Amino acid sequence: MAHIAAKFSPVGALCTGVIGFVVFYAALPTCMLAWTAERKASLKGPTAQVFAQLLDQVLWQRFIWPCQWAGVAILLMCSAIALWKHLGQADLDGDDMTLLSAVSKVVSRLIGH
């Protein structure tokens, strides 16, 4: 997604992030839940309830939560790319560059580099 977002303008990069967020945070989990609801309805027998709960737990922990985390990561990454591209296109004067330099140094020290 970063490779795709980097090819667009700042608005395009932000739109790429929003689309990726919607797909990974909402659309894929909704499809997975619909698929499992169909599968759980076909379960029969005395252990059907146990298997349905097990299927829900596995689905949430192995697929839905990682998809949602990926959606958030895509949105944050594409937003950062959009901001970077916007600042790269802007004509910044000396005061703005000093502020941005100070902010980047603080962030770098917080990260540990």
C-alpha positions in Angstrom: 0.0 0.0 0.0 2.9 2.3 0.7 4.3 1.7 -2.8 0.9 2.5 -4.3 0.4 5.6 -2.1 3.8 7.0 -3.0 2.8 7.1 -6.6 0.0 9.5 -6.0 -0.4 13.1 -4.9 -1.0 13.9 -1.2 -4.7 13.6 -1.7 -4.4 10.4 -3.6 -2.1 8.9 -0.9 -4.6 9.8 1.8 -7.5 8.3 -0.3 -5.4 5.2 -0.7 -5.1 5.0 3.0 -8.8 5.5 3.6 -9.7 2.8 1.0 -7.2 0.4 2.5 -8.5 1.1 6.0 -12.1 0.4 5.0 -11.2 -2.8 3.2 -9.0 -4.2 5.9 -10.9 -2.8 9.0 -14.5 -3.4 7.9 -15.0 -5.2 4.6 -12.8 -8.3 5.1 -13.9 -8.9 8.7 -17.5 -8.6 7.6 -17.1 -11.1 4.9 -15.3 -13.5 7.2 -18.1 -13.2 9.8 -20.7 -13.8 7.2 -18.8 -16.9 6.0 -18.4 -18.3 9.5 -22.1 -17.6 10.3 -23.0 -19.7 7.3 -20.6 -22.5 8.4 -21.9 -22.4 12.0 -25.4 -22.8 10.9 -24.6 -26.0 9.1 -23.0 -27.6 12.3 -25.2 -30.3 13.8 -24.9 -32.5 16.8 -24.2 -32.2 20.5 -20.7 -30.5 20.0 -21.9 -27.9 17.6 -22.0 -25.1 20.1 -18.5 -25.9 21.3 -17.1 -26.0 17.7 -19.0 -22.7 16.9 -17.4 -21.0 19.9 -14.0 -22.4 18.9 -14.4 -21.2 15.3 -15.4 -17.7 16.6 -12.3 -17.5 18.8 -9.9 -18.7 16.1 -11.4 -16.3 13.6 -11.2 -13.3 15.9 -7.7 -14.0 17.1 -6.1 -15.2 13.9 -7.9 -13.2 11.2 -10.1 -10.3 12.3 -7.8 -8.6 14.8 -4.8 -8.8 12.5 -6.9 -7.4 9.6 -8.1 -4.5 11.8 -4.5 -3.8 12.9 -3.4 -3.9 9.3 -6.2 -1.4 8.4 -5.0 1.0 11.1 -1.4 0.6 10.0 -2.3 1.3 6.4 -4.2 4.4 7.3 -1.4 5.7 9.5 1.3 4.9 6.9 -0.6 6.5 4.0 -1.4 9.5 6.1 2.3 9.9 6.9 3.1 9.6 3.2 0.5 12.2 2.3 1.8 14.6 4.9 5.4 14.0 3.7 4.4 14.7 0.1 2.4 17.8 1.1 5.3 19.2 3.1 7.7 18.3 0.2 5.6 20.4 -2.2 5.1 23.3 0.1 7.4 26.3 0.1 8.6 26.4 3.6 10.5 29.4 4.9 13.4 29.3 7.4 11.2 29.4 10.6 9.0 26.5 9.4 12.1 24.5 8.5 13.6 25.2 12.0 10.4 24.0 13.6 10.2 20.9 11.5 13.9 20.1 12.2 13.3 20.5 16.0 10.2 18.2 15.8 12.1 15.6 13.8 15.0 15.6 16.3 12.6 15.1 19.2 10.8 12.3 17.5 14.1 10.7 16.6 15.3 10.8 20.2 12.0 9.4 21.4 12.4 6.5 19.0 15.9 5.9 20.2 18.1 6.8 17.2 
